[in-house]
Amino acid sequence: MSWHRMIAVVRKEMLHIVRDPRNLFLVTISPAFLLFLLSYIFSFEVEHLELAVLDLDRTPLSRQYLATLTSDQDLVVVAHLDRYDQILPLLRRGEAEAALVIPPGFAAKLQGGQPAPVQAIIDGTDPLAGRQVSASLTARSQVFAAARSRPSGLKRTELIEVSTQVWYNAGLESLFSMVPGLMAIVLLMPTMAFALALAREKETSTLENLFVSPVSGLEYFTGKFLAYAVTGLVSAVLAWLVAVLWFRVPFRGNLILYLGLVGLYFLACMGVTIVIASFVKSQQTALFTVLLIFLVPSFFLAGLITPVSTSSWSAYLISSALPSTHFVDISRSIFLKGLGLTHMLRPALVLLGMGVGAVGLGLLLFKKRIA
């Protein structure tokens, strides 16, 4: 064996890796990136549960009870309500996982050794968070009750009764939450096909014919997008039928609105794919890139399995940059809550902005290549 020849081969391969950004990413960065993403599969526990509070007792003891519930910041009070009718709009907007109602006379009953009921109204669109907030409220209430010194005929842990009421998904059925959320995953398939189509034209050099034709880049990409978006809407209807007829997931919203928002989801995803297509030259690389950017993060960062993390700005920004994060929220809200366009305006505008911005960047990169 010649060490000189071997070192020459090593040098050649190192130069190949360093000079090709795709190979450099695959060899050096992608393992850490995948480890970061896949680690979320082992952390299904929700770190911070957001709670709205309607304290109708307004006594030092009720405030002490709330302080006990939120002492370790796993339960965080995000809103103090004044009326019962404020609960529904707050849960519909997804601003809290649950609302806790402390009725009048809570302190008097507790000090008299009588059962003191409280009510927990839980948003059932996320069963994992719903079960966890219910268990946390019950356990912490028992801790607070056990610390009360007044004797009574009841067990100390029975002094506070947590009455749980679940909205939108009364049985906290995981399937009812997971199936609408998975729509964001399965509807990535048209985007994947779009990416493969763009890469295939590069591989076969048919894209070169566009350079000498009168067709503009905007016309070219718009035509391809419309073809894949229309067929994608067909797949969306088929997936909707499976969800409603086979899995019996309740659909309480407007189907036309839902399909319109699916179109915006396609615009955002395929717009990013146009940018990706400017840097990849093979179908294999395009497929891997789409999987890495869309599919894998969507499972673990888009709120499909656990709520979107708000523990740090970096985690929140990464999640917010994914189109699937916004579509998971859209899909669950329309399926289970029956929300209309007014409530869906914010995520719809985010998807529209993502799509328009990505298409604009893709066209700039395309024009630069032609030039």
C-alpha positions in Angstrom: 0.0 0.0 0.0 1.3 3.4 -0.9 0.8 6.0 1.7 1.4 8.7 -0.8 -1.4 7.5 -3.1 -3.7 7.0 -0.1 -3.1 10.6 1.2 -3.7 11.9 -2.3 -7.1 10.1 -2.4 -7.9 11.5 1.1 -7.0 15.0 -0.1 -9.1 14.7 -3.2 -12.2 13.5 -1.3 -11.7 16.2 1.4 -11.6 18.9 -1.3 -14.8 17.4 -2.9 -16.6 17.5 0.4 -15.5 21.0 1.3 -16.2 22.5 -2.2 -19.7 21.0 -2.4 -22.0 22.6 0.1 -24.5 19.8 -0.1 -22.0 17.1 0.7 -20.5 19.3 3.4 -24.0 19.7 5.0 -24.7 16.0 4.7 -21.4 14.9 6.2 -21.0 17.5 8.9 -24.2 19.3 9.9 -27.1 16.9 9.1 -26.3 14.4 11.9 -26.5 17.1 14.6 -29.5 18.6 12.9 -31.4 15.3 12.8 -30.3 14.5 16.4 -31.8 17.9 17.5 -35.1 17.1 15.7 -35.4 13.4 16.6 -34.6 14.1 20.3 -38.1 15.6 20.6 -39.6 12.1 20.2 -38.4 11.3 23.7 -39.9 14.4 25.4 -43.6 14.2 25.0 -44.3 15.9 28.3 -45.5 19.5 28.0 -43.2 21.9 29.8 -45.5 24.8 30.3 -49.3 24.6 30.5 -51.2 27.8 30.0 -54.1 28.4 32.3 -56.8 31.1 32.5 -58.3 31.7 35.9 -61.8 33.0 36.8 -61.6 33.6 40.6 -65.1 34.4 41.8 -64.1 33.9 45.5 -61.4 36.6 45.6 -60.2 35.7 49.0 -56.6 35.3 50.4 -57.2 31.6 50.5 -58.2 31.4 46.8 -55.1 33.4 45.9 -53.0 31.1 48.1 -54.5 28.1 46.2 -53.5 29.6 42.9 -50.0 30.3 44.1 -49.7 26.6 45.0 -50.9 25.5 41.6 -48.4 27.7 39.8 -45.4 27.6 42.2 -43.1 25.6 39.9 -44.1 27.4 36.6 -45.3 24.2 35.0 -48.8 25.7 35.2 -48.7 29.4 34.1 -51.6 31.8 34.5 -51.9 33.7 31.2 -55.2 35.4 31.8 -57.3 36.5 34.8 -61.0 36.6 33.7 -63.9 38.6 35.1 -66.8 36.7 33.6 -67.7 33.1 32.7 -68.5 34.1 29.1 -64.9 35.1 28.5 -63.8 31.5 28.7 -65.2 30.3 25.3 -63.5 33.0 23.2 -60.2 32.5 24.9 -60.2 28.7 24.3 -61.4 29.1 20.8 -58.4 31.4 20.1 -56.1 28.7 21.6 -54.6 31.2 24.2 -54.8 28.6 27.0 -55.0 24.9 27.5 -57.6 25.2 30.2 -59.6 27.6 32.3 -60.0 27.2 36.1 -63.1 28.5 37.8 -63.0 29.1 41.5 -66.6 29.6 42.7 -67.9 31.9 45.4 -67.7 30.4 48.9 -64.5 28.4 48.1 -62.6 29.6 51.1 -65.6 29.3 53.5 -66.2 25.7 52.6 -62.6 24.8 52.8 -62.2 26.4 56.2 -65.3 24.7 57.4 -64.0 21.3 56.4 -66.5 20.8 53.6 -65.7 19.8 50.0 -64.8 22.9 48.0 -65.5 22.2 44.3 -63.6 24.0 41.5 -64.2 23.6 37.8 -61.5 23.0 35.1 -62.7 23.6 31.5 -60.1 22.0 29.2 -59.5 22.5 25.4 -59.7 19.0 24.1 -58.2 19.7 20.7 -54.8 18.7 22.2 -55.5 15.5 24.3 -51.9 15.3 25.5 -52.0 18.8 27.0 -55.6 18.2 28.2 -54.7 15.1 30.1 -51.6 16.7 31.6 -53.4 19.8 32.8 -56.2 17.8 34.3 -53.8 15.5 36.2 -51.7 18.5 37.3 -54.7 20.4 38.6 -55.9 17.4 40.5 -52.5 16.5 42.0 -51.7 20.1 43.0 -55.2 20.6 44.5 -54.6 17.5 46.6 -51.3 18.8 47.8 -52.9 22.1 48.8 -55.8 20.3 50.6 -53.5 18.0 52.4 -51.7 21.1 53.8 -54.8 22.4 55.4 -54.7 22.0 59.2 -58.4 22.2 60.0 -59.7 18.7 61.0 -62.7 17.2 59.2 -64.4 13.9 58.6 -63.1 13.9 55.0 -59.7 12.9 53.9 -57.5 15.9 53.4 -57.1 15.1 49.7 -60.9 15.2 49.3 -61.3 18.7 50.5 -61.0 20.2 47.0 -63.0 18.6 44.2 -61.8 19.3 40.7 -64.7 19.0 38.3 -63.4 18.6 34.8 -65.3 19.6 31.6 -63.6 19.0 28.2 -64.7 21.1 25.2 -64.3 20.2 21.5 -63.2 16.7 22.2 -65.1 15.4 25.2 -63.4 12.1 25.5 -59.9 13.5 24.9 -59.7 11.1 22.0 -56.1 11.2 20.6 -57.4 10.2 17.2 -59.7 13.2 16.9 -56.7 15.5 17.5 -54.1 13.5 15.6 -56.0 13.0 12.3 -56.6 16.7 11.6 -53.0 17.4 12.6 -51.7 14.7 10.3 -53.4 16.5 7.4 -50.4 18.9 7.5 -48.1 15.9 7.0 -49.9 13.9 4.3 -50.5 17.1 2.3 -46.7 17.5 2.0 -46.8 14.8 -0.7 -47.9 17.2 -3.5 -45.0 19.4 -2.5 -42.6 16.5 -2.7 -43.9 15.6 -6.1 -43.4 19.3 -7.1 -39.8 19.2 -5.9 -39.1 16.0 -7.8 -40.6 17.5 -11.0 -38.4 20.6 -10.8 -35.3 18.4 -10.1 -36.2 16.0 -12.9 -36.2 18.8 -15.5 -32.8 19.9 -14.3 -31.5 16.3 -14.5 -32.8 15.8 -18.1 -31.8 19.3 -19.1 -35.3 20.1 -20.4 -35.2 23.2 -18.2 -32.5 24.6 -20.6 -35.2 24.9 -23.3 -36.9 27.5 -21.1 -33.9 29.8 -21.4 -34.4 30.3 -25.1 -38.3 30.4 -25.0 -40.5 33.4 -24.5 -42.0 31.8 -21.3 -41.0 33.9 -18.3 -40.0 32.4 -15.0 -43.2 33.6 -13.3 -45.3 31.9 -16.0 -43.3 28.7 -15.7 -43.5 28.4 -11.9 -47.2 29.6 -11.8 -48.2 26.9 -14.3 -46.4 24.2 -12.5 -47.7 25.3 -9.1 -51.3 25.4 -10.4 -51.0 21.9 -11.8 -49.7 20.5 -8.5 -52.0 22.6 -6.4 -55.2 21.5 -8.2 -54.2 17.8 -8.0 -53.2 18.4 -4.4 -56.7 19.7 -3.6 -58.1 16.5 -5.0 -55.8 14.6 -2.6 -57.0 16.9 0.2 -60.6 16.1 -0.4 -59.8 12.3 -0.4 -57.9 12.7 2.8 -60.8 14.7 4.3 -63.2 11.9 3.4 -60.9 9.3 5.1 -60.8 11.5 8.2 -64.6 12.1 8.4 -66.0 8.8 7.1 -63.4 6.2 8.2 -62.0 7.7 11.4 -65.3 9.4 12.3 -63.5 12.7 13.2 -66.1 15.4 13.6 -65.8 18.2 11.0 -67.5 21.3 12.3 -66.2 23.9 9.9 -66.7 25.0 6.3 -65.2 22.7 3.7 -64.7 25.5 1.1 -62.8 27.6 3.6 -60.7 24.6 4.6 -59.7 23.8 1.0 -58.9 27.5 0.4 -56.5 27.4 3.3 -55.1 24.1 2.0 -54.3 26.1 -1.2 -52.4 28.7 0.9 -50.5 25.8 2.6 -49.5 24.5 -0.8 -48.4 28.0 -1.8 -46.1 28.3 1.2 -44.6 24.8 0.9 -44.2 24.9 -2.9 -42.8 28.4 -2.7 -40.0 27.2 -0.4 -39.5 24.3 -2.8 -38.9 26.7 -5.7 -36.0 28.2 -3.6 -34.7 24.7 -2.8 -34.8 23.8 -6.5 -32.4 26.6 -7.3 -29.7 24.8 -5.3 -30.2 21.1 -6.0 -29.5 19.3 -9.3 -30.8 15.8 -8.7 -34.1 14.2 -7.7 -32.5 12.3 -4.9 -31.1 15.5 -3.3 -34.4 17.3 -3.8 -36.2 14.4 -2.1 -33.8 14.4 0.8 -33.9 18.2 1.2 -37.7 18.3 1.3 -37.8 15.5 3.9 -35.2 17.3 6.0 -36.9 20.7 5.8 -40.6 19.8 5.8 -41.4 16.3 6.9 -39.1 15.5 9.9 -39.5 18.9 11.6 -43.3 18.8 11.1 -43.6 15.7 13.2 -41.7 17.1 16.2 -41.8 20.9 16.0 -45.1 21.9 14.5 -47.4 21.1 17.4 -48.5 17.8 16.0 -47.5 15.6 19.0 -46.8 18.2 21.7 -47.8 21.9 21.8 -45.4 24.3 20.1 -42.6 25.1 22.6 -42.7 28.6 24.1 -39.9 27.9 26.6 -37.4 29.8 24.4 -37.5 32.3 21.6 -35.3 30.1 19.4 -37.6 27.0 19.7 -40.6 29.2 19.0 -39.1 30.9 16.0 -38.0 27.6 14.4 -41.6 26.2 14.9 -43.1 29.4 13.5 -40.9 29.2 10.4 -42.6 25.9 9.4 -45.7 26.2 7.3 -47.0 22.9 8.9 -47.1 24.6 12.3 -49.7 27.1 11.1 -51.6 24.4 9.2 -51.8 22.1 12.1 -53.5 24.9 14.0 -55.8 25.6 11.1 -56.8 22.0 10.6 -57.6 21.3 14.2 -59.4 24.5 14.7 -61.7 24.0 11.6 -62.3 20.3 12.2 -62.9 20.4 16.0 -63.9 24.0 16.8 -65.6 25.0 13.6 -63.9 28.3 13.5 -64.4 30.6 10.5 -62.2 32.9 8.5 -62.1 35.6 11.1 -60.3 33.4 13.6 -58.1 31.8 10.9 -57.0 35.2 9.4 -53.7 35.3 11.3 -52.3 31.8 10.2 -53.8 32.4 6.7 -51.9 35.6 6.3 -48.7 34.0 7.7 -49.0 31.2 5.0 -49.7 33.8 2.3 -46.7 35.8 3.3 -44.4 32.8 3.4 -45.6 31.7 0.0 -45.3 35.1 -1.7 -41.9 35.8 -0.1 -40.5 32.4 -1.1 -41.9 32.6 -4.7 -40.3 36.0 -5.0 -37.0 34.8 -3.8 -37.2 31.8 -6.1 -37.8 34.0 -9.1 -34.9 36.2 -8.3 -32.6 33.2 -8.0 -34.0 31.8 -11.3 -33.4 35.1 -13.1 -29.9 35.2 -11.8 -29.2 31.8 -13.1 -30.6 32.7 -16.6 -28.4 35.8 -16.6 
